[in-house]
Amino acid sequence: MDENNRKSISQSLLGNLFNLPHVGTHLITIVDEEGRSRTSLASEEILRPGEIGVVFCLPIFGAPTRRLPDVNLRGDQFVRIFCGLTTLDVFCERRVSGPPAQTVSMRTGEFVVITCDC
């Protein structure tokens, strides 16, 4: 992950931490190739080719921060992420049905980087 993407993720995350409705949930920040970012608490997100998604299991304040192994998706795949009582499905390019290519169970303070390659 290059420095511009890290900076964009940090700014987006810090800008949204104070607007969270509750803890024990996930937060995803997606950065595109131009360094623009968007942050969401939704239960589904779609990554476009070249985008990087970083999913945080909140709260991250007071919890040890730990990076889990990266998830690299291809065209018709998605990952299902569990954090506390919430579930997040991250799709590569478009929503698909069927079982996820990978499942990740997260604890507070953990985060995972997701990429989408076609």
All heavy atoms as an XYZ file, in Angstrom:
912
protein
N       0.854     -1.160      0.000
C       0.000      0.000      0.000
C       0.902      1.226      0.000
O       1.770      1.368      0.846
C      -0.873     -0.040      1.250
C      -2.004      0.907      1.220
S      -3.115      0.897      2.667
C      -3.196     -0.778      3.159
N       0.696      2.135     -0.969
C       1.571      3.295     -1.033
C       1.161      4.381     -0.036
O       0.106      4.317      0.580
C       1.668      3.838     -2.460
C       0.404      4.527     -2.952
O      -0.444      4.899     -2.131
O       0.274      4.705     -4.170
N       2.018      5.371      0.108
C       1.839      6.406      1.128
C       0.572      7.235      0.910
O      -0.110      7.608      1.868
C       3.068      7.314      1.170
C       3.088      8.265      2.332
C       3.045      7.548      3.683
O       3.621      6.457      3.815
O       2.420      8.092      4.607
N       0.214      7.541     -0.352
C      -0.994      8.325     -0.626
C      -2.247      7.585     -0.171
O      -3.166      8.187      0.379
C      -1.100      8.661     -2.111
C      -0.094      9.704     -2.530
O       0.388     10.483     -1.704
N       0.246      9.717     -3.806
N      -2.291      6.268     -0.418
C      -3.446      5.476      0.010
C      -3.526      5.421      1.530
O      -4.603      5.509      2.100
C      -3.395      4.071     -0.566
C      -3.724      4.038     -2.038
O      -4.270      4.986     -2.586
N      -3.368      2.958     -2.696
N      -2.385      5.259      2.194
C      -2.383      5.242      3.658
C      -2.897      6.563      4.223
O      -3.683      6.574      5.162
C      -0.980      4.986      4.186
C      -0.552      3.579      4.082
C       0.767      3.369      4.734
N       1.291      2.132      4.167
C       2.502      1.716      4.300
N       3.374      2.417      4.967
N       2.885      0.592      3.759
N      -2.458      7.652      3.647
C      -2.885      8.968      4.117
C      -4.388      9.150      3.914
O      -5.093      9.625      4.800
C      -2.113     10.057      3.382
C      -2.375     11.445      3.895
C      -1.487     12.460      3.200
C      -1.730     13.837      3.765
N      -0.874     14.836      3.125
N      -4.892      8.735      2.766
C      -6.316      8.856      2.477
C      -7.151      8.013      3.436
O      -8.183      8.457      3.938
C      -6.592      8.442      1.032
O      -7.943      8.612      0.722
N      -6.696      6.801      3.716
C      -7.415      5.923      4.651
C      -7.411      6.534      6.044
O      -8.437      6.586      6.711
C      -6.801      4.514      4.658
C      -7.110      3.810      3.335
C      -7.310      3.692      5.834
C      -6.332      2.539      3.120
N      -6.272      7.033      6.484
C      -6.172      7.634      7.819
C      -7.093      8.830      7.960
O      -7.807      8.976      8.952
C      -4.739      8.070      8.108
O      -3.896      6.966      8.160
N      -7.101      9.717      6.959
C      -7.952     10.903      7.023
C      -9.426     10.526      7.025
O     -10.222     11.080      7.771
C      -7.645     11.827      5.847
C      -6.301     12.504      5.973
C      -5.923     13.274      4.723
O      -6.505     13.080      3.651
N      -4.936     14.138      4.852
N      -9.808      9.561      6.192
C     -11.203      9.142      6.133
C     -11.634      8.485      7.437
O     -12.714      8.748      7.951
C     -11.402      8.186      4.965
O     -12.741      7.775      4.889
N     -10.780      7.628      7.974
C     -11.096      6.936      9.225
C     -11.249      7.933     10.366
O     -12.241      7.916     11.086
C     -10.012      5.923      9.555
C     -10.146      5.208     10.898
C     -11.418      4.369     10.908
C      -8.936      4.343     11.158
N     -10.285      8.818     10.527
C     -10.353      9.784     11.623
C     -11.539     10.720     11.475
O     -12.159     11.115     12.453
C      -9.042     10.581     11.708
C      -7.842      9.779     12.173
C      -6.576     10.622     12.082
C      -8.041      9.249     13.574
N     -11.886     11.067     10.240
C     -13.020     11.951     10.017
C     -14.352     11.315     10.351
O     -15.332     12.006     10.600
N     -14.412      9.993     10.371
C     -15.677      9.303     10.600
C     -15.785      8.618     11.960
O     -16.862      8.184     12.343
C     -15.906      8.254      9.509
C     -16.285      8.893      8.211
O     -17.388      9.384      8.059
N     -15.355      8.922      7.275
N     -14.719      8.527     12.700
C     -14.764      7.825     13.982
C     -15.718      8.470     14.974
O     -16.338      7.791     15.773
C     -13.364      7.741     14.604
C     -12.493      6.635     14.064
C     -11.130      6.686     14.726
C     -13.123      5.283     14.241
N     -15.856      9.770     14.921
C     -16.680     10.455     15.909
C     -18.156     10.437     15.543
O     -18.995     10.859     16.312
C     -16.164     11.873     16.108
C     -14.756     11.880     16.610
C     -13.712     12.187     15.759
C     -14.464     11.504     17.911
C     -12.398     12.165     16.211
C     -13.155     11.471     18.369
C     -12.120     11.806     17.526
N     -18.492      9.938     14.365
C     -19.885      9.871     13.932
C     -20.452      8.456     14.003
O     -21.502      8.184     13.453
C     -19.999     10.379     12.490
C     -19.607     11.820     12.385
O     -19.916     12.620     13.265
N     -18.913     12.173     11.324
N     -19.747      7.541     14.667
C     -20.195      6.154     14.720
C     -21.390      5.992     15.654
O     -21.399      6.539     16.751
C     -19.058      5.252     15.199
C     -17.860      5.183     14.268
C     -16.754      4.367     14.902
C     -18.244      4.616     12.933
N     -22.389      5.226     15.238
C     -23.573      5.053     16.072
C     -23.327      4.187     17.298
O     -23.944      4.368     18.317
C     -24.570      4.388     15.129
C     -23.735      3.728     14.091
C     -22.480      4.548     13.964
N     -22.437      3.222     17.231
C     -22.155      2.337     18.352
C     -20.854      1.589     18.086
O     -20.315      1.630     16.996
C     -23.296      1.358     18.577
C     -23.577      0.497     17.390
N     -24.257      0.951     16.285
C     -23.251     -0.785     17.131
C     -24.340     -0.027     15.393
N     -23.732     -1.089     15.874
N     -20.375      0.898     19.082
C     -19.141      0.131     18.925
C     -19.482     -1.341     18.750
O     -20.625     -1.742     18.877
C     -18.213      0.341     20.138
C     -17.743      1.767     20.195
C     -18.888     -0.071     21.423
N     -18.467     -2.157     18.472
C     -18.713     -3.577     18.225
C     -19.231     -3.802     16.830
O     -20.013     -4.705     16.574
N     -18.792     -2.969     15.899
C     -19.250     -3.044     14.521
C     -18.058     -2.876     13.596
O     -16.933     -2.661     14.036
C     -20.317     -1.975     14.246
O     -20.877     -2.185     12.959
C     -19.747     -0.571     14.328
N     -18.297     -2.968     12.305
C     -17.243     -2.796     11.322
C     -17.321     -1.415     10.685
O     -18.372     -0.769     10.702
C     -17.353     -3.863     10.231
C     -18.639     -3.741      9.462
N     -19.786     -4.416      9.841
C     -18.969     -3.015      8.382
C     -20.757     -4.101      8.996
N     -20.292     -3.258      8.102
N     -16.223     -1.001     10.129
C     -16.135      0.233      9.356
C     -15.245     -0.087      8.171
O     -14.156     -0.638      8.350
C     -15.509      1.346     10.199
C     -15.246      2.673      9.498
C     -16.559      3.441      9.352
C     -14.249      3.495     10.280
N     -15.701      0.208      6.953
C     -14.871     -0.038      5.776
C     -14.531      1.286      5.118
O     -15.393      2.142      4.953
C     -15.533     -1.011      4.770
C     -14.589     -1.288      3.587
C     -16.889     -0.511      4.321
C     -15.015     -2.410      2.678
N     -13.269      1.444      4.789
C     -12.793      2.592      4.023
C     -12.260      2.051      2.707
O     -11.454      1.125      2.692
C     -11.687      3.353      4.771
O     -12.241      3.890      5.978
C     -11.132      4.488      3.927
N     -12.756      2.624      1.603
C     -12.358      2.193      0.265
C     -11.620      3.334     -0.409
O     -12.109      4.467     -0.418
C     -13.587      1.769     -0.565
C     -14.286      0.594      0.134
C     -13.179      1.412     -1.990
C     -15.633      0.230     -0.441
N     -10.456      3.033     -0.963
C      -9.636      4.029     -1.649
C      -9.498      3.622     -3.108
O      -9.143      2.479     -3.406
C      -8.238      4.151     -1.003
C      -7.399      5.196     -1.717
C      -8.362      4.484      0.471
N      -9.786      4.580     -4.020
C      -9.652      4.267     -5.441
C      -8.247      4.610     -5.928
O      -7.387      5.041     -5.157
C     -10.737      4.961     -6.267
C     -10.617      6.483     -6.293
O      -9.542      7.024     -5.956
O     -11.610      7.129     -6.652
N      -8.013      4.400     -7.225
C      -6.678      4.589     -7.794
C      -6.200      6.031     -7.723
O      -4.996      6.279     -7.735
C      -6.661      4.096     -9.239
C      -6.816      2.591     -9.343
C      -6.763      2.101    -10.779
O      -6.140      2.763    -11.621
O      -7.349      1.040    -11.038
N      -7.115      6.998     -7.664
C      -6.737      8.403     -7.580
C      -6.538      8.871     -6.142
O      -6.234     10.027     -5.895
C      -7.800      9.288     -8.257
C      -7.767      9.231     -9.775
C      -8.491      7.999    -10.309
O      -9.530      7.629     -9.742
O      -7.997      7.398    -11.284
N      -6.748      7.978     -5.178
C      -6.561      8.333     -3.778
C      -7.811      8.874     -3.099
O      -7.774      9.248     -1.933
N      -8.951      8.913     -3.813
C     -10.207      9.338     -3.188
C     -10.731      8.208     -2.322
O     -10.588      7.034     -2.662
C     -11.242      9.691     -4.263
C     -10.867     10.913     -5.079
C     -11.901     11.140     -6.143
N     -11.960      9.935     -6.987
C     -12.075      9.960     -8.305
N     -12.166     11.082     -8.941
N     -12.129      8.832     -8.984
N     -11.347      8.571     -1.210
C     -11.833      7.523     -0.302
C     -13.285      7.744      0.058
O     -13.805      8.853     -0.019
C     -10.978      7.469      0.963
O     -11.126      8.661      1.693
N     -13.924      6.641      0.431
C     -15.277      6.673      0.970
C     -15.310      5.698      2.135
O     -14.603      4.694      2.137
C     -16.317      6.348     -0.089
C     -16.226      4.949     -0.664
C     -17.201      4.791     -1.849
N     -17.336      3.421     -2.284
C     -16.548      2.809     -3.145
N     -15.533      3.454     -3.675
N     -16.771      1.547     -3.489
N     -16.117      6.010      3.126
C     -16.210      5.180      4.319
C     -17.662      4.801      4.539
O     -18.555      5.596      4.294
C     -15.654      5.948      5.544
O     -14.298      6.268      5.279
C     -15.723      5.114      6.798
N     -17.874      3.566      5.022
C     -19.233      3.065      5.151
C     -19.369      2.121      6.332
O     -18.417      1.456      6.720
C     -19.605      2.334      3.855
O     -20.835      1.667      3.982
N     -20.583      2.066      6.856
C     -20.969      1.086      7.870
C     -21.966      0.082      7.300
O     -22.548     -0.705      8.036
C     -21.610      1.793      9.076
C     -20.709      2.721      9.874
C     -21.528      3.572     10.828
C     -19.682      1.914     10.628
N     -22.155      0.110      5.979
C     -23.137     -0.752      5.317
C     -22.776     -2.230      5.478
O     -21.646     -2.581      5.797
C     -23.224     -0.394      3.834
N     -23.749     -3.095      5.216
C     -23.513     -4.535      5.340
C     -23.011     -5.154      4.040
O     -22.645     -6.324      4.018
C     -24.792     -5.239      5.792
O     -25.808     -5.050      4.831
N     -22.989     -4.364      2.944
C     -22.469     -4.829      1.654
C     -21.722     -3.695      0.983
O     -22.169     -2.551      1.018
C     -23.598     -5.251      0.716
C     -24.283     -6.521      1.062
C     -25.290     -6.919     -0.017
O     -25.548     -6.144     -0.966
O     -25.831     -8.022      0.098
N     -20.603     -4.021      0.370
C     -19.851     -3.050     -0.418
C     -19.308     -3.761     -1.646
O     -19.029     -4.959     -1.614
C     -18.685     -2.450      0.374
C     -19.086     -1.395      1.364
C     -19.673     -0.139      0.734
O     -19.337      0.206     -0.423
O     -20.485      0.507      1.414
N     -19.135     -2.993     -2.720
C     -18.574     -3.528     -3.954
C     -17.269     -2.796     -4.237
O     -17.255     -1.562     -4.311
C     -19.546     -3.356     -5.134
C     -20.831     -4.130     -4.866
C     -18.888     -3.799     -6.435
C     -21.911     -3.913     -5.903
N     -16.189     -3.562     -4.390
C     -14.905     -2.993     -4.778
C     -14.785     -3.047     -6.289
O     -15.138     -4.051     -6.919
C     -13.738     -3.788     -4.179
C     -13.469     -3.668     -2.693
C     -12.256     -4.522     -2.321
C     -13.230     -2.235     -2.290
N     -14.293     -1.974     -6.869
C     -13.995     -1.944     -8.298
C     -12.536     -2.357     -8.491
O     -11.735     -2.216     -7.570
C     -14.211     -0.531     -8.853
C     -15.568      0.062     -8.540
C     -16.658     -0.574     -9.367
N     -17.960      0.028     -9.050
C     -19.022     -0.656     -8.689
N     -18.960     -1.954     -8.586
N     -20.158     -0.066     -8.429
N     -12.189     -2.828     -9.672
C     -10.787     -3.172     -9.917
C      -9.881     -1.980     -9.603
O     -10.177     -0.846     -9.971
C     -10.750     -3.524    -11.403
C     -12.140     -4.002    -11.691
C     -13.036     -3.144    -10.825
N      -8.801     -2.241     -8.905
C      -7.860     -1.192     -8.535
C      -8.153     -0.530     -7.208
O      -7.326      0.219     -6.696
N      -9.326     -0.771     -6.629
C      -9.648     -0.193     -5.329
C      -9.109     -1.074     -4.206
O      -8.948     -2.277     -4.367
C     -11.158     -0.026     -5.157
C     -11.753      1.044     -6.022
C     -13.226      1.259     -5.770
O     -13.941      0.282     -5.436
O     -13.680      2.403     -5.933
N      -8.854     -0.439     -3.078
C      -8.402     -1.134     -1.876
C      -9.421     -0.869     -0.784
O      -9.793      0.291     -0.547
C      -7.023     -0.617     -1.428
C      -5.975     -0.904     -2.501
C      -6.607     -1.239     -0.100
C      -4.662     -0.207     -2.252
N      -9.868     -1.912     -0.128
C     -10.783     -1.769      1.000
C     -10.066     -2.152      2.282
O      -9.324     -3.132      2.318
N     -10.261     -1.359      3.319
C      -9.708     -1.683      4.633
C     -10.875     -1.755      5.603
O     -11.605     -0.776      5.773
C      -8.675     -0.643      5.109
C      -8.092     -1.049      6.461
C      -7.566     -0.477      4.090
N     -11.080     -2.928      6.203
C     -12.188     -3.147      7.132
C     -11.614     -3.167      8.548
O     -10.703     -3.930      8.840
C     -12.922     -4.465      6.842
C     -14.060     -4.673      7.835
C     -13.446     -4.483      5.415
N     -12.185     -2.314      9.398
C     -11.790     -2.227     10.798
C     -12.897     -2.802     11.661
O     -14.078     -2.566     11.401
C     -11.575     -0.770     11.212
C     -10.491     -0.079     10.445
C     -10.780      0.598      9.264
C      -9.188     -0.100     10.896
C      -9.788      1.242      8.551
C      -8.183      0.541     10.186
C      -8.482      1.209      9.015
N     -12.533     -3.542     12.687
C     -13.491     -4.021     13.671
C     -13.367     -3.098     14.882
O     -12.319     -3.045     15.530
C     -13.204     -5.472     14.041
S     -14.490     -6.219     15.059
N     -14.403     -2.339     15.136
C     -14.368     -1.296     16.161
C     -14.788     -1.829     17.524
O     -15.524     -2.797     17.592
C     -15.288     -0.154     15.738
C     -14.959      0.448     14.379
C     -16.028      1.447     13.996
C     -13.597      1.089     14.360
N     -14.387     -1.232     18.619
C     -13.606      0.001     18.674
C     -12.126     -0.290     18.474
O     -11.655     -1.393     18.757
C     -13.850      0.510     20.084
C     -14.043     -0.723     20.896
C     -14.736     -1.700     19.966
N     -11.411      0.724     17.954
C      -9.977      0.573     17.809
C      -9.228      1.339     18.894
O      -8.059      1.099     19.110
C      -9.487      1.004     16.411
C      -9.876      2.439     16.110
C     -10.011      0.048     15.365
C      -9.282      2.961     14.826
N      -9.917      2.245     19.586
C      -9.270      2.955     20.692
C      -9.229      2.037     21.904
O     -10.229      1.459     22.297
C     -10.029      4.232     21.053
C      -9.965      5.278     19.976
C     -11.125      5.770     19.421
C      -8.753      5.748     19.516
C     -11.073      6.730     18.427
C      -8.693      6.701     18.522
C      -9.856      7.199     17.979
N      -8.073      1.900     22.510
C      -7.932      1.070     23.699
C      -7.761     -0.404     23.412
O      -7.534     -1.190     24.313
N      -7.882     -0.800     22.163
C      -7.710     -2.204     21.797
C      -6.395     -2.343     21.028
O      -6.007     -1.424     20.306
C      -8.868     -2.679     20.920
N      -5.724     -3.459     21.170
C      -4.509     -3.639     20.369
C      -4.889     -3.730     18.892
O      -5.897     -4.346     18.535
C      -3.936     -4.959     20.876
C      -5.060     -5.648     21.560
C      -6.020     -4.587     22.025
N      -4.131     -3.053     18.035
C      -4.413     -3.068     16.604
C      -3.598     -4.174     15.958
O      -2.402     -4.284     16.195
C      -4.063     -1.711     15.976
O      -4.792     -0.690     16.656
C      -4.404     -1.675     14.510
N      -4.285     -4.991     15.165
C      -3.611     -6.126     14.532
C      -4.117     -6.288     13.113
O      -5.328     -6.334     12.869
C      -3.874     -7.397     15.328
C      -3.072     -8.591     14.845
C      -3.213     -9.756     15.816
N      -4.486    -10.413     15.640
C      -4.611    -11.664     15.185
N      -3.555    -12.371     14.890
N      -5.799    -12.193     15.052
N      -3.182     -6.382     12.170
C      -3.543     -6.584     10.764
C      -3.653     -8.080     10.492
O      -2.734     -8.852     10.756
C      -2.487     -5.965      9.856
C      -2.818     -6.101      8.380
C      -1.795     -5.393      7.534
N      -2.106     -5.531      6.112
C      -1.507     -4.831      5.170
N      -0.577     -3.954      5.484
N      -1.834     -5.018      3.906
N      -4.790     -8.467      9.946
C      -5.014     -9.857      9.547
C      -4.475    -10.054      8.123
O      -4.229     -9.080      7.407
C      -6.501    -10.177      9.611
C      -7.148    -10.047     10.999
C      -8.635    -10.308     10.912
C      -6.493    -10.991     11.993
N      -4.306    -11.300      7.691
C      -3.823    -11.534      6.318
C      -4.744    -10.885      5.278
O      -5.967    -10.878      5.427
C      -3.840    -13.057      6.190
C      -3.727    -13.556      7.599
C      -4.454    -12.546      8.438
N      -4.134    -10.329      4.241
C      -4.884     -9.666      3.176
C      -5.796    -10.656      2.454
O      -5.527    -11.852      2.398
C      -3.937     -9.051      2.153
C      -3.099     -7.924      2.728
O      -3.320     -7.539      3.895
O      -2.226     -7.414      2.002
N      -6.875    -10.123      1.882
C      -7.807    -10.904      1.074
C      -7.757    -10.352     -0.345
O      -8.004     -9.164     -0.558
C      -9.250    -10.810      1.625
C     -10.222    -11.528      0.704
C      -9.323    -11.366      3.036
N      -7.405    -11.198     -1.293
C      -7.324    -10.792     -2.699
C      -8.431    -11.492     -3.475
O      -8.403    -12.708     -3.647
C      -5.950    -11.149     -3.278
C      -4.838    -10.477     -2.507
O      -4.815     -9.269     -2.386
N      -3.934    -11.258     -1.959
N      -9.404    -10.700     -3.937
C     -10.563    -11.241     -4.645
C     -10.382    -11.121     -6.151
O      -9.680    -10.238     -6.638
C     -11.830    -10.494     -4.229
C     -12.212    -10.558     -2.750
C     -13.398     -9.634     -2.489
C     -12.533    -11.987     -2.341
N     -11.081    -11.999     -6.886
C     -11.166    -11.935     -8.338
C     -12.621    -11.769     -8.736
O     -13.511    -11.989     -7.928
C     -10.578    -13.202     -8.960
C      -9.056    -13.247     -8.855
C      -8.506    -14.551     -9.328
N      -8.730    -15.494     -8.210
C      -8.990    -16.760     -8.343
N      -9.070    -17.301     -9.527
N      -9.183    -17.525     -7.303
N     -12.859    -11.437     -9.990
C     -14.162    -11.154    -10.568
C     -15.428    -11.575     -9.860
O     -16.174    -10.733     -9.403
N     -15.711    -12.855     -9.772
C     -16.983    -13.331     -9.237
C     -16.857    -13.831     -7.803
O     -17.495    -14.814     -7.432
C     -17.554    -14.451    -10.117
C     -18.019    -13.930    -11.454
O     -18.337    -12.734    -11.543
O     -18.050    -14.711    -12.417
N     -16.065    -13.168     -6.995
C     -15.854    -13.615     -5.623
C     -16.275    -12.540     -4.628
O     -16.362    -11.355     -4.964
C     -14.379    -13.947     -5.378
C     -13.876    -15.115     -6.184
C     -12.423    -15.408     -5.862
O     -11.619    -14.520     -5.621
N     -12.084    -16.686     -5.869
N     -16.511    -12.990     -3.395
C     -16.724    -12.052     -2.302
C     -16.218    -12.660     -1.008
O     -16.007    -13.863     -0.907
C     -18.191    -11.615     -2.196
C     -19.148    -12.627     -1.624
C     -19.558    -12.538     -0.302
C     -19.673    -13.640     -2.406
C     -20.457    -13.451      0.231
C     -20.580    -14.556     -1.893
C     -20.971    -14.463     -0.557
N     -15.984    -11.786     -0.048
C     -15.533    -12.214      1.273
C     -16.618    -11.829      2.272
O     -17.244    -10.773      2.148
C     -14.167    -11.579      1.648
C     -14.223    -10.069      1.654
C     -13.673    -12.104      2.992
N     -16.864    -12.685      3.230
C     -17.815    -12.404      4.307
C     -17.006    -12.169      5.578
O     -16.200    -13.009      5.979
C     -18.793    -13.550      4.488
C     -19.781    -13.300      5.631
C     -21.008    -14.160      5.509
N     -21.792    -13.698      4.362
C     -22.548    -14.491      3.601
N     -22.639    -15.769      3.859
N     -23.229    -14.000      2.583
N     -17.236    -11.013      6.201
C     -16.480    -10.618      7.386
C     -17.423    -10.505      8.568
O     -18.457     -9.838      8.484
C     -15.755     -9.278      7.141
C     -14.773     -9.441      5.977
C     -15.053     -8.795      8.398
C     -14.132     -8.168      5.521
N     -17.046    -11.145      9.661
C     -17.806    -11.078     10.907
C     -17.033    -10.226     11.899
O     -15.837    -10.414     12.096
C     -18.019    -12.475     11.494
C     -18.813    -13.385     10.617
C     -18.189    -14.332      9.824
C     -20.196    -13.294     10.574
C     -18.916    -15.178      9.002
C     -20.941    -14.135      9.757
C     -20.299    -15.079      8.973
N     -17.742     -9.291     12.524
C     -17.149     -8.428     13.546
C     -18.218     -8.193     14.597
O     -19.236     -7.569     14.315
C     -16.690     -7.111     12.935
S     -16.294     -5.854     14.161
N     -18.002     -8.707     15.803
C     -19.032     -8.578     16.831
C     -20.313     -9.229     16.333
O     -20.311    -10.378     15.897
N     -21.401     -8.480     16.357
C     -22.684     -9.000     15.884
C     -23.000     -8.593     14.453
O     -24.104     -8.834     13.967
C     -23.800     -8.520     16.816
C     -23.669     -8.990     18.265
C     -24.777     -8.373     19.120
C     -23.694    -10.499     18.359
N     -22.043     -7.965     13.765
C     -22.308     -7.505     12.402
C     -21.612     -8.382     11.374
O     -20.612     -9.032     11.655
C     -21.861     -6.038     12.207
O     -20.444     -5.962     12.357
C     -22.533     -5.122     13.209
N     -22.171     -8.361     10.167
C     -21.611     -9.090      9.035
C     -21.477     -8.129      7.872
O     -22.373     -7.331      7.605
C     -22.536    -10.252      8.619
O     -22.726    -11.107      9.743
C     -21.941    -11.046      7.478
N     -20.349     -8.213      7.180
C     -20.085     -7.378      6.008
C     -19.686     -8.291      4.858
O     -18.789     -9.118      5.009
C     -18.955     -6.383      6.297
C     -18.378     -5.624      5.110
C     -19.419     -4.692      4.493
C     -17.142     -4.848      5.535
N     -20.367     -8.156      3.720
C     -19.985     -8.854      2.499
C     -19.331     -7.836      1.574
O     -19.914     -6.787      1.276
C     -21.197     -9.463      1.796
C     -21.763    -10.661      2.540
O     -21.019    -11.280      3.337
O     -22.942    -10.987      2.326
N     -18.104     -8.139      1.132
C     -17.390     -7.275      0.195
C     -17.235     -8.044     -1.110
O     -16.617     -9.104     -1.140
C     -16.010     -6.845      0.746
C     -15.304     -5.935     -0.262
C     -16.155     -6.145      2.091
N     -17.823     -7.483     -2.167
C     -17.837     -8.122     -3.476
C     -16.784     -7.495     -4.375
O     -16.441     -6.326     -4.226
C     -19.212     -7.949     -4.135
C     -20.324     -8.587     -3.365
C     -21.018     -7.876     -2.404
C     -20.677     -9.901     -3.600
C     -22.049     -8.461     -1.685
C     -21.708    -10.505     -2.892
C     -22.398     -9.774     -1.929
N     -16.314     -8.292     -5.335
C     -15.373     -7.801     -6.342
C     -16.144     -7.540     -7.622
O     -16.660     -8.472     -8.237
C     -14.275     -8.834     -6.568
S     -12.993     -8.325     -7.719
N     -16.280     -6.296     -7.989
C     -16.926     -5.821     -9.212
C     -18.448     -5.832     -9.208
O     -19.072     -4.907     -9.665
C     -16.429     -6.593    -10.438
C     -15.465     -5.811    -11.259
C     -15.223     -6.453    -12.602
O     -14.861     -7.629    -12.649
O     -15.396     -5.741    -13.601
N     -19.079     -6.895     -8.718
C     -20.545     -6.953     -8.703
C     -21.003     -7.967     -7.663
O     -20.253     -8.848     -7.262
C     -21.103     -7.324    -10.075
C     -20.638     -8.659    -10.581
C     -21.094     -8.856    -12.018
N     -20.397     -9.956    -12.622
C     -20.836    -11.208    -12.642
N     -21.991    -11.502    -12.115
N     -20.131    -12.159    -13.214
N     -22.254     -7.822     -7.244
C     -22.821     -8.772     -6.276
C     -23.006    -10.123     -6.939
O     -23.441    -10.205     -8.091
C     -24.171     -8.263     -5.777
C     -24.065     -7.160     -4.789
C     -25.457     -6.701     -4.328
N     -25.343     -5.600     -3.424
C     -25.199     -4.332     -3.787
N     -25.160     -4.018     -5.064
N     -25.090     -3.382     -2.887
N     -22.667    -11.169     -6.213
C     -22.869    -12.534     -6.692
C     -23.519    -13.336     -5.580
O     -23.445    -12.975     -4.407
C     -21.536    -13.198     -7.123
C     -20.948    -12.511     -8.331
C     -20.532    -13.221     -5.988
N     -24.167    -14.422     -5.960
C     -24.762    -15.292     -4.950
C     -23.851    -16.501     -4.752
O     -22.876    -16.683     -5.468
C     -26.159    -15.730     -5.389
O     -26.071    -16.398     -6.628
N     -24.191    -17.307     -3.784
C     -23.400    -18.495     -3.494
C     -22.530    -18.290     -2.274
O     -22.609    -17.264     -1.600
N     -21.683    -19.258     -1.998
C     -20.830    -19.160     -0.816
C     -19.684    -18.173     -1.040
O     -19.235    -17.981     -2.173
C     -20.294    -20.582     -0.648
C     -20.339    -21.164     -2.016
C     -21.522    -20.525     -2.702
N     -19.217    -17.547      0.035
C     -18.085    -16.610     -0.107
C     -16.792    -17.360     -0.448
O     -16.620    -18.524     -0.077
C     -17.993    -15.951      1.271
C     -18.651    -16.900      2.208
C     -19.694    -17.630      1.413
N     -15.894    -16.670     -1.140
C     -14.583    -17.244     -1.436
C     -13.766    -17.382     -0.161
O     -12.920    -18.268     -0.050
C     -13.841    -16.365     -2.438
N     -14.040    -16.507      0.789
C     -13.304    -16.531      2.054
C     -14.187    -15.947      3.150
O     -15.030    -15.089      2.896
C     -12.023    -15.712      1.923
C     -11.039    -15.899      3.035
C      -9.688    -15.256      2.698
O      -9.396    -14.963      1.553
N      -8.890    -15.042      3.711
N     -13.984    -16.405      4.371
C     -14.680    -15.874      5.546
C     -13.623    -15.420      6.540
O     -12.643    -16.124      6.772
C     -15.576    -16.954      6.187
O     -16.514    -17.409      5.213
C     -16.320    -16.402      7.382
N     -13.842    -14.231      7.113
C     -12.904    -13.678      8.086
C     -13.671    -13.332      9.355
O     -14.673    -12.620      9.293
C     -12.206    -12.408      7.546
C     -11.280    -11.808      8.586
C     -11.458    -12.710      6.253
N     -13.229    -13.846     10.488
C     -13.801    -13.485     11.781
C     -12.828    -12.539     12.471
O     -11.652    -12.865     12.632
C     -14.012    -14.722     12.652
O     -15.000    -15.550     12.079
N     -13.340    -11.367     12.845
C     -12.481    -10.335     13.422
C     -12.880    -10.031     14.854
O     -14.040    -10.157     15.224
C     -12.583     -9.053     12.590
C     -12.175     -9.220     11.154
S     -12.463     -7.740     10.171
C     -11.230     -6.647     10.843
N     -11.888     -9.614     15.639
C     -12.115     -9.114     16.995
C     -11.832     -7.621     17.009
O     -11.191     -7.098     16.100
C     -11.191     -9.831     17.975
C     -11.546    -11.280     18.161
C     -10.666    -11.903     19.215
N     -10.170    -13.147     18.641
C      -8.984    -13.654     18.847
N      -8.131    -13.068     19.639
N      -8.635    -14.774     18.274
N     -12.284     -6.951     18.049
C     -12.061     -5.512     18.123
C     -10.578     -5.200     18.002
O      -9.726     -5.923     18.517
C     -12.611     -4.912     19.431
O     -11.997     -5.575     20.530
C     -14.109     -5.069     19.523
N     -10.290     -4.141     17.273
C      -8.919     -3.705     17.065
C      -8.249     -4.335     15.853
O      -7.173     -3.911     15.451
N      -8.875     -5.320     15.231
C      -8.278     -5.961     14.071
C      -8.748     -5.290     12.783
O      -9.819     -4.694     12.739
C      -8.633     -7.452     14.039
C      -8.022     -8.228     15.190
C      -8.364     -9.696     15.178
O      -9.464    -10.072     14.719
O      -7.519    -10.482     15.655
N      -7.929     -5.397     11.750
C      -8.323     -4.894     10.438
C      -7.772     -5.795      9.354
O      -6.822     -6.546      9.560
C      -7.895     -3.438     10.235
C      -6.412     -3.222     10.084
C      -5.844     -3.105      8.827
C      -5.589     -3.101     11.201
C      -4.478     -2.892      8.685
C      -4.232     -2.885     11.075
C      -3.668     -2.782      9.807
N      -8.406     -5.739      8.184
C      -8.010     -6.561      7.049
C      -8.052     -5.692      5.788
O      -8.920     -4.828      5.652
C      -8.915     -7.814      6.907
C     -10.350     -7.440      6.631
C      -8.391     -8.749      5.835
N      -7.079     -5.899      4.900
C      -7.012     -5.199      3.623
C      -7.562     -6.116      2.537
O      -7.197     -7.296      2.462
C      -5.552     -4.804      3.294
C      -5.454     -4.158      1.921
C      -5.004     -3.867      4.371
N      -8.447     -5.567      1.693
C      -9.090     -6.351      0.629
C      -8.806     -5.673     -0.707
O      -8.954     -4.463     -0.836
C     -10.611     -6.431      0.861
C     -10.903     -7.021      2.236
C     -11.275     -7.259     -0.239
C     -12.342     -6.866      2.661
N      -8.425     -6.479     -1.690
C      -8.210     -5.961     -3.041
C      -9.087     -6.722     -4.022
O      -9.546     -7.827     -3.737
C      -6.732     -6.098     -3.471
O      -6.355     -7.473     -3.417
C      -5.817     -5.275     -2.574
N      -9.312     -6.115     -5.188
C     -10.139     -6.709     -6.227
C      -9.356     -6.672     -7.531
O      -9.053     -5.599     -8.051
C     -11.440     -5.914     -6.369
S     -12.463     -6.404     -7.757
N      -9.001     -7.845     -8.043
C      -8.284     -7.959     -9.308
C      -9.144     -8.751    -10.281
O      -9.775     -9.714     -9.919
C      -6.952     -8.685     -9.130
C      -6.014     -7.938     -8.198
O      -5.910     -6.711     -8.338
O      -5.400     -8.593     -7.338
N      -9.145     -8.322    -11.537
C      -9.942     -9.044    -12.541
C      -9.072     -9.786    -13.509
O      -7.954     -9.571    -13.688
C     -10.808     -8.070    -13.302
S     -12.076     -7.393    -12.253
